[in-house]
């Protein structure tokens, strides 16, 4: 599978149809150059700075004095980069998605990062070091199980069930291709939003046959929450595309894992 996250470009949907992007509008290498991030310069992703984060990071306190506790960023990735930027010189910070039932119009919380042993060992004995599994790595485990295995058996099984292919269907009769997602710009009730699906599944009639179905997927591990901005974009895209929420349950590793797949419905 090809990982397109390092070579992403923006896709624009208009009335459910993909507007082709010209070569001149593709992201250049210069766009990935690191730069100091300041809250408020871009909008689209809103994070609330919580008290614990203010206690451990002086630069964040200065930002809150200037902008307030509600900080605007262009995307979750920009907010995470901002948290990393401030963490290099003071107390560690992290971005955590706000639950869907959060009453405030925010996408995430800016919190103190209380996972001290993800960078340095929690304990060590002789030549063995033991590290904690932080939230980001925990989430990545679920994605890796589905996307980095030699064959995504769980996703293939779902497609067979969804398209009513029986278990005797040969591999060459149904080709399931899974790739990392690219950035989408979707028009929702709250305006344009950006979303990068964790993967896109394409089912074809044989290796070179017609496209039977396409699914845009967001993967969460364990009890991780779906961000409000993600949900809005997924629901808007679901007006014209198949969109899936996939939850990977890994408590029984290394012997077993479970997945729960639910289709996103468009807003009424």
Secondary structure, DSSP 8 states (H G I E B T S, - for coil): ----GGG---EEEETTEEE---GGGS--GGGGS-----TTSS-SEEEEE-HHHHHH-HHHHHHHHHH-SEEEESSHHHHHHHHHHHHTTSS-EEEEE--TT-SSS-SEEEEE---TTTTS-SEEETTEEE----HHHHHHHHHHHHHSSSS-HHHHHHHHHHTT--TT--GGGEEEEEE---EEEEEETTEEEEEE-SEEEEEEESTTS-EEEEEEEEEEETT----HHHHHHHHHHTTTSEEEEEEEE-TTTTT--EEEEEE-----
